[in-house]
């Protein structure tokens, strides 16, 4: 039953027009970036910004909308003798696998062709991790409220916070405490935003850490090492697991 749920969700979403449009959009943007930019590093940075803007938005909002629209299907599954945890996990893996497939088809092929070496693999892995993180956050937003408008609103606010508002708050803190040595604290603050973590990984691989400002050297000393990279990857994994496990626990206990 667990695998059947995942396969049904996967096949159902692949026929969804929004996912087809998302795949086409990523493909057009990715191929265009690499054909326009002569400098490979500029192409990677441009595509990175596109991925970090569109992928979280589509992942979290599509997840929320799909789950709300599938409320009757979920209630039907709950009427069957199936463990609630397995139902929620099957839904998660089905949604995640379909969005991952769309990302690989749209952006993965041009990345593999145009970006050589470890940078291409890291860029590809970054996109996949961001997809998983915001699908997980979408599940959490959905289980927090049964009201569709409120749930989608929370999803949009989360995307706005991590994509735009978080960096503004960090800059505000930097200006307010400019007289204090808070550079090392910025490494810890970065862990609170998965999008910034992903951006730092790619920028450090391109050896343009100066783009990170006067804290760039601090980031390079920490995340540029093998241990720092492993910690950063672990933090991204935690961003996937923690919201999903919280939503799964709430789903098991919730009276639907």
C-alpha positions in Angstrom: 0.0 0.0 0.0 2.9 2.3 0.9 4.5 1.9 -2.6 1.1 2.1 -4.3 0.5 5.6 -2.8 3.9 6.9 -3.9 3.5 5.5 -7.4 -0.1 6.9 -7.7 1.0 10.4 -6.6 4.0 10.3 -8.9 2.1 9.4 -12.0 -0.8 11.8 -11.1 1.5 14.8 -10.7 3.5 14.1 -13.8 0.3 14.7 -15.8 -0.3 18.0 -14.0 0.0 21.1 -16.2 1.7 23.1 -13.5 4.5 20.6 -13.3 4.8 20.5 -17.0 5.0 24.3 -17.2 7.6 24.3 -14.3 9.8 21.7 -16.2 9.5 23.7 -19.4 10.3 27.0 -17.6 13.5 25.5 -16.0 14.6 24.0 -19.3 14.1 27.3 -21.2 15.9 29.4 -18.6 18.7 26.9 -18.1 19.5 26.4 -21.8 19.2 30.2 -22.4 21.6 31.0 -19.5 24.3 28.7 -20.7 24.0 29.8 -24.4 24.0 33.5 -23.6 26.8 33.6 -21.0 30.4 33.1 -22.3 31.8 32.8 -18.8 30.9 29.5 -17.2 31.1 30.9 -13.7 28.6 33.7 -14.6 26.3 31.1 -16.1 26.4 29.0 -12.9 25.7 32.0 -10.7 22.9 33.2 -12.9 21.3 29.8 -12.9 21.8 29.4 -9.2 19.9 32.6 -8.5 17.1 31.4 -10.8 16.9 28.0 -9.1 17.0 29.5 -5.6 14.1 31.8 -6.6 11.8 29.6 -8.6 12.4 26.1 -7.1 11.4 26.9 -3.5 8.4 28.9 -4.6 7.0 26.1 -6.9 7.9 23.3 -4.4 6.2 24.8 -1.4 3.1 26.3 -3.1 2.4 23.3 -5.3 2.8 20.9 -2.4 0.3 22.9 -0.3 -2.2 23.2 -3.1 -1.9 19.5 -4.1 -2.4 18.3 -0.5 -5.5 20.6 0.0 -7.0 19.4 -3.3 -6.3 15.8 -2.3 -8.2 16.1 1.1 -10.9 13.6 0.0 -8.3 11.2 -1.3 -6.4 11.4 1.9 -9.6 10.8 3.9 -10.3 7.7 1.7 -6.9 6.4 2.5 -7.5 6.9 6.2 -10.6 4.8 6.0 -8.4 1.9 5.0 -6.4 -0.3 7.4 -3.2 1.5 6.7 -0.8 3.1 9.2 -1.2 6.9 9.1 2.5 7.4 9.2 2.9 5.3 6.0 0.2 7.3 4.3 1.9 10.6 5.1 5.3 9.3 4.1 3.9 7.9 0.8 2.4 11.2 0.0 5.7 13.0 0.7 7.8 10.6 -1.4 5.3 10.8 -4.2 5.3 14.6 -4.3 9.1 14.8 -3.8 9.9 12.3 -6.5 7.7 14.0 -9.1 9.2 17.5 -8.4 12.7 16.0 -8.3 12.1 14.4 -11.7 10.8 17.7 -13.1 13.9 19.5 -11.8 16.3 16.9 -13.3 14.5 17.0 -16.6 14.3 20.8 -16.8 17.6 22.0 -15.2 19.6 18.8 -14.7 20.3 18.0 -18.4 21.8 21.4 -19.3 23.8 21.5 -16.0 25.3 18.1 -16.8 26.2 19.1 -20.3 27.6 22.6 -19.7 29.0 22.5 -16.1 31.9 20.2 -15.8 33.4 18.6 -12.6 32.2 18.9 -9.0 30.6 22.3 -9.5 27.9 20.8 -11.7 27.2 18.0 -9.3 27.0 20.4 -6.3 24.7 22.7 -8.3 22.5 19.7 -9.2 22.5 18.5 -5.6 21.7 21.9 -4.3 18.6 22.1 -6.4 17.5 18.7 -5.3 18.0 19.5 -1.6 16.1 22.8 -1.9 13.3 21.0 -3.6 13.1 18.5 -0.7 13.3 21.2 1.9 10.4 23.2 0.6 8.3 20.2 -0.1 8.8 19.3 3.6 7.9 22.8 4.6 4.8 22.6 2.4 3.7 19.5 4.3 4.2 21.3 7.6 2.2 24.4 6.4 -0.7 22.2 5.2 -1.0 20.2 8.5 -0.9 23.4 10.6 -4.4 24.5 9.3 -7.3 23.0 7.4 -8.1 26.4 5.8 -6.7 26.3 2.2 -6.3 30.1 1.9 -4.5 30.4 5.2 -2.2 27.4 4.5 -1.2 28.7 1.1 -0.7 32.2 2.6 1.7 30.7 5.2 3.6 28.9 2.4 4.0 32.2 0.5 5.2 34.0 3.7 7.7 31.3 4.4 9.1 31.6 0.8 9.2 35.4 1.1 11.0 35.1 4.4 13.7 32.7 3.3 14.2 34.2 -0.2 14.0 38.0 0.6 13.3 39.1 4.2 15.9 37.0 5.9 18.8 38.7 4.1 17.4 42.1 4.9 17.2 41.2 8.6 20.8 39.9 8.5 22.0 43.2 6.9 20.1 45.1 9.6 21.8 43.2 12.3 25.2 43.7 10.6 24.7 47.5 10.5 23.4 47.6 14.1 26.3 45.7 15.5 29.0 46.8 13.1 31.2 47.8 16.0 31.2 44.3 17.4 33.0 41.2 16.1 30.0 39.2 15.0 31.5 37.7 11.8 31.7 34.2 13.4 28.1 34.5 14.6 27.0 35.0 11.0 28.0 31.4 10.3 25.5 30.2 12.8 22.8 32.6 11.5 23.3 31.3 8.0 22.2 27.8 9.3 18.8 29.3 9.9 18.2 29.8 6.2 18.6 26.8 3.8 18.6 29.1 0.7 21.6 31.0 2.0 23.4 27.7 2.9 22.9 26.5 -0.7 24.1 29.8 -2.1 27.3 29.8 0.0 28.2 26.3 -1.1 28.1 27.2 -4.8 29.9 30.5 -4.4 32.7 28.9 -2.4 33.1 26.3 -5.1 33.5 29.1 -7.7 36.1 30.8 -5.5 34.3 34.1 -5.5 33.8 34.3 -1.7 34.4 38.1 -1.9 30.8 38.3 -3.2 29.7 37.3 0.3 31.0 40.6 1.8 33.4 41.0 4.6 32.3 37.8 6.2 33.3 35.8 3.1 36.7 34.8 4.5 34.9 33.4 7.6 32.5 31.4 5.5 35.4 30.1 3.4 37.4 29.0 6.4 34.4 27.1 7.8 32.4 25.8 4.9 35.4 25.5 2.6 36.8 22.7 4.6 35.7 19.1 4.4 34.3 19.2 7.9 32.5 22.4 7.3 31.0 21.0 4.0 29.8 17.9 5.9 28.2 20.0 8.6 26.5 22.2 5.9 25.2 19.1 4.2 23.9 17.7 7.5 22.1 21.0 8.2 20.4 20.8 4.8 19.3 17.2 5.6 17.9 18.4 9.0 16.0 21.1 7.1 14.3 18.3 5.2 13.7 15.9 8.0 12.6 18.1 10.9 9.6 19.9 9.2 8.5 16.6 7.7 8.8 14.6 11.0 6.9 17.4 12.8 4.1 17.3 10.2 4.0 13.5 10.2 3.6 13.5 14.0 0.8 16.0 13.8 -0.9 14.1 11.0 -0.8 10.9 13.1 -2.4 12.6 16.1 -4.8 15.0 14.2 -8.5 14.2 14.0 -9.4 14.6 10.4 
